[in-house]
Amino acid sequence: MVANPTPRHAPLNLRAYRQAHALASDVFWLTRRFPAQERYEQTHQLRQTSLALRTHIVKAWTLRYSAPVYHFHLHAVLRMGTVLLNEIDTAHACAYLTGTEYLSLCTRVQSLKRQVRQLQKQRISILAGGMPEDLAA
């Protein structure tokens, strides 16, 4: 039996991180179909924003014992989520995304934002020695 290489409390085990990672991966694959003229604009913006979500979640979790830093990074995730929704709207308006892809991405971004709001609320119990509900068993 192979041991889990990441400890239970690692940020990689957070549901929010896993959702952000899957979202970034899907955005990457969807943007590969975008026209060549959008390769350096719309594609880059979508990819960078989706990757920033994941980065800020890791930073927030790593620095969770400093309340201002923790909340700064979680607020950054919420802001980036809103920016990503706007970019997804633009891509859909330009017909680069189908209706199904558009709805799927929007739903997943909203779900991620809900997970991040839960992490914001759970910080106090985390500092008291508990584990957040967001960590997978």
Secondary structure, DSSP 8 states (H G I E B T S, - for coil): ----SS-TTSGGGBHHHHHHHHHHHHHHHHHTTS-GGGTTTHHHHHHHHHHHHHHHHHHHHHTTTSHHHHHHHHHHHHHHHHHHHHHHHHHHHTTSS-HHHHHHHHHHHHHHHHHHHHHHHHHHHHHTT---TTB--
